[in-house]
Amino acid sequence: MATSPFGASSTTDEVLAGVDLTDRTAVVTGASGGLGLETARALASRGATVVMAARDDGKLRAAVDGVGAQVPGAELDPVLLDLADLGSVRAAAEAVAARHPLVDLLVDNAGVMACPLGRTADGFELQFGTNHLGHFLFTTLLHDPLAAAAAEHGGARVVVLSSGGHRMGGIRWDDPNYERTDEYFNWDAYGQAKTANALFALELDRRWSPEGIQAYSVHPGMIITDLGRHLRAEDLEFMASVRRTDERSGGTGAISFKSVEEGAATTVWAATAAELVDHGGAYLEDCHVAEAVDDPAATHGVRSWARDPEAAARLWDLSERLVG
Ligand SMILES: NC(=O)c1ccc[n+]([C@@H]2O[C@H](COP(=O)([O-])OP(=O)(O)OC[C@H]3O[C@@H](n4cnc5c(N)ncnc54)[C@H](OP(=O)(O)O)[C@@H]3O)[C@@H](O)[C@H]2O)c1
């Protein structure tokens, strides 16, 4: 097990204290708000050039201005990226690769949660399409700059934001895009997408680590951000009911929230911690490698369906077929 001096209440700046990212390039998706914005700020503050990718031009410009004001002299490169549109994903990856021949860190952070049934431009279910398939294509198109950075700098990393929400379900192999059912449950779809994020990191690491590119998935904790924009009263009750079954939460249903700086800490730890070199593919939470836990009542740890190498390989093949 990787030892770490950090934990649930560590912040981005604590994790990165003393880390020098000068001459390193990081790409962060969903950098216009929440955890992605804090991740971009924290990496830039240690000297990294940060490509800030997001879909809303106005929000992206405001985010770049905000980081620029907090980190004087920061090297920031805004890129428009809509993960729910594969045409946009291809254009964004092309722009990034053209401007940055070396990409040392890629943080697949953007995401949507528990939204009503929706479709991406290419017809995929919105959560699976945005959170997983868009990132699958974006990441695989950035293979060459990641490999070039790995060769030049002795390693590159991909960090994929998963979630404790992966515990709500595995991959719906027979119908991942909800095309053959009228029964859509927003949390099952989020669970599938977040399981896909963890499996993607596992298979990416298996395939690309021989070239020096390692991958990790991350549960950041629970943080109040715009991610909750789709939540209705019944969703909040559903979340509390899940907590009530767990002894570690005291069975009260109460949710303990992290600050944004605490939430993004595991991401920057995954991106930089030397002690993770021997843990490629791991799912991380609270700045540690997560325990494997299959107790259905537990609200921590990683479930076996998100750690299954066969499922990870199968998801890669499925994703390749779907994105063409
Ligand atoms: N917050 C939590 O408690 C929590 C817990 C577990 C896991 N996570 C994971 O952490 C990640 C970041 O979440 P957050 O809490 O920071 O949420 P957030 O504040 O809503 O930020 C999400 C980011 O993703 C972007 N995004 C959404 N759809 C996109 C698309 N189609 N193309 C490109 N960008 C898109 C958003 O842009 P717009 O604002 O323009 O939509 C925003 O920049 C997500 O993957 C989430 O699943 C968060």
The ligand as an SDF file (V2000), in Angstrom:
LIG
                    3D

 48 52  0  0  0  0  0  0  0  0999 V2000
  -18.5220   17.5540   -6.2190 N   0  0  0  0  0  0  0  0  0  0  0  0
  -18.5830   16.3270   -5.7420 C   0  0  0  0  0  0  0  0  0  0  0  0
  -19.0840   16.0940   -4.6280 O   0  0  0  0  0  0  0  0  0  0  0  0
  -18.0490   15.1660   -6.5300 C   0  0  0  0  0  0  0  0  0  0  0  0
  -18.0930   13.8960   -5.9420 C   0  0  0  0  0  0  0  0  0  0  0  0
  -17.6090   12.8140   -6.6690 C   0  0  0  0  0  0  0  0  0  0  0  0
  -17.0910   12.9990   -7.9280 C   0  0  0  0  0  0  0  0  0  0  0  0
  -17.0710   14.2410   -8.4860 N   0  0  0  0  0  0  0  0  0  0  0  0
  -16.5630   14.3790   -9.8510 C   0  0  0  0  0  0  0  0  0  0  0  0
  -15.6750   15.4710   -9.9400 O   0  0  0  0  0  0  0  0  0  0  0  0
  -15.7120   16.0310  -11.2470 C   0  0  0  0  0  0  0  0  0  0  0  0
  -15.8320   17.5490  -11.1520 C   0  0  0  0  0  0  0  0  0  0  0  0
  -17.0600   17.8510  -10.5410 O   0  0  0  0  0  0  0  0  0  0  0  0
  -17.3830   19.2480   -9.8580 P   0  0  0  0  0  0  0  0  0  0  0  0
  -17.9430   18.9260   -8.5290 O   0  0  0  0  0  0  0  0  0  0  0  0
  -16.2470   20.1560   -9.9790 O   0  0  0  0  0  0  0  0  0  0  0  0
  -18.6000   19.7290  -10.7810 O   0  0  0  0  0  0  0  0  0  0  0  0
  -18.9100   21.1450  -11.4630 P   0  0  0  0  0  0  0  0  0  0  0  0
  -18.6140   22.2520  -10.5380 O   0  0  0  0  0  0  0  0  0  0  0  0
  -20.2890   21.0150  -12.0250 O   0  0  0  0  0  0  0  0  0  0  0  0
  -17.8400   21.2070  -12.6320 O   0  0  0  0  0  0  0  0  0  0  0  0
  -17.9550   20.3370  -13.7250 C   0  0  0  0  0  0  0  0  0  0  0  0
  -17.1880   20.8860  -14.8840 C   0  0  0  0  0  0  0  0  0  0  0  0
  -17.4290   20.0100  -16.0030 O   0  0  0  0  0  0  0  0  0  0  0  0
  -17.8780   20.8150  -17.0840 C   0  0  0  0  0  0  0  0  0  0  0  0
  -18.7020   20.0720  -18.0260 N   0  0  0  0  0  0  0  0  0  0  0  0
  -19.9350   19.5630  -17.8520 C   0  0  0  0  0  0  0  0  0  0  0  0
  -20.3620   19.0170  -18.9960 N   0  0  0  0  0  0  0  0  0  0  0  0
  -19.3880   19.2050  -19.9150 C   0  0  0  0  0  0  0  0  0  0  0  0
  -19.2460   18.9020  -21.2810 C   0  0  0  0  0  0  0  0  0  0  0  0
  -20.2310   18.3260  -21.9930 N   0  0  0  0  0  0  0  0  0  0  0  0
  -18.1050   19.2420  -21.9080 N   0  0  0  0  0  0  0  0  0  0  0  0
  -17.1180   19.8720  -21.2430 C   0  0  0  0  0  0  0  0  0  0  0  0
  -17.1980   20.2110  -19.9560 N   0  0  0  0  0  0  0  0  0  0  0  0
  -18.3280   19.8840  -19.3030 C   0  0  0  0  0  0  0  0  0  0  0  0
  -18.6370   21.9650  -16.4380 C   0  0  0  0  0  0  0  0  0  0  0  0
  -18.8390   23.0210  -17.3470 O   0  0  0  0  0  0  0  0  0  0  0  0
  -20.2520   23.8390  -17.3400 P   0  0  0  0  0  0  0  0  0  0  0  0
  -20.2870   24.5920  -16.0640 O   0  0  0  0  0  0  0  0  0  0  0  0
  -20.1600   24.6790  -18.5550 O   0  0  0  0  0  0  0  0  0  0  0  0
  -21.3290   22.8250  -17.3880 O   0  0  0  0  0  0  0  0  0  0  0  0
  -17.6730   22.2810  -15.3120 C   0  0  0  0  0  0  0  0  0  0  0  0
  -16.5730   23.0130  -15.7980 O   0  0  0  0  0  0  0  0  0  0  0  0
  -16.8690   15.3450  -11.9810 C   0  0  0  0  0  0  0  0  0  0  0  0
  -16.3460   14.3680  -12.8400 O   0  0  0  0  0  0  0  0  0  0  0  0
  -17.6490   14.6990  -10.8590 C   0  0  0  0  0  0  0  0  0  0  0  0
  -18.3430   13.5340  -11.2720 O   0  0  0  0  0  0  0  0  0  0  0  0
  -17.5110   15.3330   -7.8140 C   0  0  0  0  0  0  0  0  0  0  0  0
  1  2  1  0
  2  3  2  0
  2  4  1  0
  4  5  1  0
  4 48  2  0
  5  6  2  0
  6  7  1  0
  7  8  2  0
  8  9  1  0
  8 48  1  0
  9 10  1  0
  9 46  1  0
 10 11  1  0
 11 12  1  0
 11 44  1  0
 12 13  1  0
 13 14  1  0
 14 15  2  0
 14 16  1  0
 14 17  1  0
 17 18  1  0
 18 19  2  0
 18 20  1  0
 18 21  1  0
 21 22  1  0
 22 23  1  0
 23 24  1  0
 23 42  1  0
 24 25  1  0
 25 26  1  0
 25 36  1  0
 26 27  1  0
 26 35  1  0
 27 28  2  0
 28 29  1  0
 29 30  1  0
 29 35  2  0
 30 31  1  0
 30 32  2  0
 32 33  1  0
 33 34  2  0
 34 35  1  0
 36 37  1  0
 36 42  1  0
 37 38  1  0
 38 39  2  0
 38 40  1  0
 38 41  1  0
 42 43  1  0
 44 45  1  0
 44 46  1  0
 46 47  1  0
M  CHG  2   8   1  16  -1
M  END
$$$$
